[in-house]
Structures are given as C-alpha cells and as structure tokens.
Amino acid sequence: FDLPNVLVTGGAGFLGSHLCESLLDRAHVICVDDYSTGSEANIHHLLAHPNFEFIRHDITQPLQFEDLKELERFRLAFVGVQQIYHLACPASPAQYLAHPVKAQAVAEMGTKYILDLAVRYHARVVFGSDMRVYGDIADRTKGITEDYVGHCDFSHKLNWYAESKRAGENLIHAYRQEFSLDATIVRLFGAYGPHLTPDDGRMIPTLIMQALAGQPMKVPEGISRIAPCYVTDTVNLLEKAMQYEGFQVLNGGTSTAYTLEEVAARIKTITNSSSSVEVVSSRGVENELYAAWVSHEAIPDISRARDELGWFPVVLLDEGLAKTIDDMQSQRAMGALRRS
C-alpha cells in the first residue's frame, strides 16, 4: 500500500516506455500494450522489476483488472488504480496512414474503456493528445496557444488521426461533465528520442536512417520551422501534469524552432554521413509521408505549462539528436544481424 498503482496505456511504445521507466521508483506500474506499434524491446529491461507488470491487451476491448492474477501483488481489489496515463495510439504518419481504422478505434473506443476504468477507480487521467488537433494553422509564424480552434478537413486522410484525437478530447470533456472525471489534456508536439523505430515515418527518425544509410536526406518543401522536443522533457511534463490539481489543457513541446534543413544538417554532422540534403516536393500520392510532415508543422506556445506547472524543456537539440542516433544505430545493427 506504500506506492500508488499507475496504469500506462501504450506503455511499450516510444513515449510510454520512457514514462514507465521514469515512474518505477515511486509507483507500481501497470503497462498495457498490444504490440501493434509498441515493442517488447522497449520494455525488456523493465520486465523483472518488482514494481512493473506488463499486460498484453488491445484497449479497444474492455479490460477487467481483477481477473488478472499477475496483478494481485498490487492489491487492486483493495486500493484500485490512482493514476492513468492514456498514451495508446498509432501516432506516426506511417502507422495511422496505414491503419486509420485502428487509430480511430484506439482514440475513441479505447479512450471510452479507459475512462470507464478511471470513473470506477476514481483515478486521475492524463490524456496524451496531439498537436494535430489544431488542424490547418493560419499563421505559422507565431506559437499556437491552447485556445486556438483551428480548421480540420475531417474527410482528408492526413486528418483522420487528428479527428480521432479531437474525439478523444471530447470524451474527456463529456466524462468530466457527467462523471466529474479528474483529468488533464496534454497536446504533444514533436517528441523524439530513443525507442523510435527506423520505419516510424516521423521526421527525425527518417532523416537519421537516411543519413546512416548514406542516402539523400529528403527535406520536403513547405516546412519553414519545426520544434523537436526530447522525450525526457516530454515525460517530465506528463508527470507534472499528473500532479497538477484540477483540469487543464496544455501544450507539450518546445518553443525553440529550427528549420528542417538545419536539423538535417546537424544529423549529417553527428553521423559523419556522406548524404546530401535535398529539398523535394511534398505534393502527390508518392510523397504522402512528406505531405504529412508539412501538415504537421507547428510551434507551440508553452507559457501555460511554464506558468501553471513550472515546466520547460532543458535538453539541447544536439544532445537529444546524439542519443537518438546512438539508439537507431544499435537498432540498425541488430536488424542487420537478424537478417544475416
């Protein structure tokens, strides 16, 4: 009874696995994932920890914790679950463009089941939303505040994921009104770091893999600035949001912006790559991934998180890139060994 029980959905994914590791010294962590986008490799080093338990489960289906013998040591029948970090989602363009129904089912059906659990246990929820809920941004020269409504073409394939996250946020509001749900929404911007997969489809891992392979680093036209936020800073924000008393909607990212060409150049230098940096068209079906990058360009205004939570990112870009590159080099080497 000395530690809280904390549920992390999507806990074997990129962000969730880092969060699980961070929580272990002060919580019993219940990691739920179906490995559709997460990986056992991300949590393998946590499996033997006495405060950690992994449950393989698709959250689009109801989950009855009391039926799971592996959770008996956490005394759920007596103390329940105190905190829920709901991070499960196919978050990268490669994932949600390939599996749009899965992305929407997780964000809508999955979120409902998780919020039902929260109501049952009177647990506080931090919902990992996304910058994409802002849709098309009229003025990209300014940081986006949480009050910006935006515009989103719900029928366009690049916005299917955005609409699912909007639906998830609406469920949070509905449960707050009907069941007095204790929750905070964090809209995540540009998180990167170790545990991103080589075929993830996001900007930084794609550019890193191109650099490591000596291939042209393809930078789509139309992106003026990006704001990469290292994963440990993002995790720190999520944990601070959990400790916040009351409801809030927060941007989670960095307001320090770089051109994508500058990020590519830094990756090229750190990897000592012979790759060239090429600007390519973001139009056309054949460049669907690059079109997704352009549609995701946004810089957050993080003054609310700074003022309300005392949070701000501290990891410098070169430091974060170096750690991410080291991890992706290891993944690339392991992949080569498996193929041989």
BELKA-V9564 format. One line per field, one symbol per residue. phi: phi as a letter, one per 40 degrees, with the letter a starting at -180 (. if undefined). psi: psi as a letter, one per 20 degrees, with the letter a starting at -180 (. if undefined). A space follows every 50 residues. Layout:
BEGIN
phi: ???
psi: ???
END
This chain:
BEGIN
phi: .cbccbcbcgcccdcccccdcccccaacbbcbabgcbcacdcbdcccccc cbabbcacccbcbbccccccbcccfcccbgbcbbbcbcicccdcccccbc ccdccccbcccccccccccccfccbbcccadcccgcbcbccbcccccccg abccccccbdcdcccccccccdccccccbfdcabbbccbfcaidgccdcc gcdccccccccccgcdccbccgccabbcbccccccccdccccccchcabb cbabccbbcccccccccdcccfccccbbcbcbbhccbdccccdccccabc cbccccccbgbacbccdccccccccdcccccccccccccc
psi: jiqqpppoqkijafghhhgghhihijqopoppqjjhiaqhhhjhiihipi jpppooqoijqqpohiiohijhiilhhgibphqponipqnhqhhghhhmh ggghgghfgghghhhgggggilqqpopnbqhiiibppgojiqqpriipga ppoiiphijggghhhghgghhggghgghjkpoqqpooppkqraqipqhkh irgghghghgghijrpoooqqiohqrnppqhhggghgghhhhiqorqqpp poaqjoqqqhhggghhggghilqjqqopprqjqqhikgghhhggijpqpq okhghgghikqqqipqghgggghgggghgghgghhhghh.
END
